[in-house]
């Protein structure tokens, strides 16, 4: 009996060892080199560092899902086919738009637009995640502007989100002689997303919010009140919506249903890597061309990213945020700090009879404050004949041609109809005559005010 028990005992030991070896070879088993957080003894963790509090959601916006720091570059090619917005599968106009966009020409068009969107799409997706909004909104500029920052509609809407001048109030968008920030892809994106969420909060429905982006919140609110319905499709079918708006929503939803999962819809399964941007605050005006050269950056990239600039020169005020590719802020800042570099082009102008700073401003296209800033100690109301004034050059072709003065005894046999904004100085430049001669031939003084519609005698210039 003892002999038999010994054999059983030995067999049990052998089986136990074999099981131990097998367990050690399983991935994730006790001998696996990977260690999870639950495996770390609590005594090893720092006791004095409290966990970070959860981020406070912006009270103005509904948090649909947690914000992400940055979207994956190729998101939308794999995974479950879910959408943040309700897709009206089977609705005739929606399906007709889908069929059109899924044609060979339609897919080529969509692929070209998404390729064009590559400099902006990463930022748009990041802000959508920040505000907790439906991801499909990233494709609204495809319908609005084909993702072109310089797009201008027949009605004057501008930028990738197509803001009208009268719809920018309260969104921090600036329009002046230097910038039109409807073309600023960062500011306009934040403004558009805020506007869309405000529409949704007011109307309680994303389809109506999208319709209001096209037709106006007031108009959609009146349509809802008149019809007694908050269903976009009912409002459309009952004729409460403008024709354009009736197509706008199904058209956008069709585009979004395709681009959310492009690889599944026959589009290229890989897009360009996302482009990231950062801002550099400027203390003075700089010429983009000179800065690009100094910082070894592509000029086209700077122009594209800062499409809000009316000139290839930044504004004269301090604090303008120049957008540059991420990682290049250091070299741009170094170029700006190099006082030996001239980052603005200038023209030297010798003051002649009849000149004034305001006339120089009109002739060269440079605002008076910028001319004054370029000439320390200059009194814009007191310039003298022979004085040399430094005039910043803001755009190509802004320089007036060299003045070839015609003789004072030239016959003034032509007529010129004064247009809005004309001055004696500017007209004299055009007709190559001294301003005092032009004034004398027309019975005027150099200080006389000319107005639109006046007929002035001018010399007839031969080619």
Secondary structure, DSSP 4 states (H G I P E B T S, - for coil): -HHHHHHHHHHHHHHHHHHHHHHHHSTTSTT-S---GGGS-GGGS-SS-PPPPPPPPPTTS--SS---SS--TTTTSSS----SSPP-TT-HHHHHHHHHHTSHHHHHHHHHHHHHHHHHHHHHHHHHHHHT--GGGGGHHHHHTTT-TT-B-TT--BTTTTB-GGG-TTTT--BSSSBBGGG-HHHHHHHHHHHHHHHHHHHS-HHHHHHHHHH-HHHHHHHHHHHT---HHHHHHTT-S-HHHHHHHHHHHHHHHHHTTGGGGTS-S--PPPP-EEEEEESS--BHHHHHHHHT--HHHHHHHTTTBSSSB--SSTTEEEEEETT-HHHHHHHHH-TTS--S-EEEEE--TT--HHHHHHHHT--HHHHHHTSTT--TT---TT-EEEEE--STT-SPPPP-PPPTT----EEEEPPTT--HHHHHHHTT--HHHHHHHTT--TTPPP-TT-EEEE-----
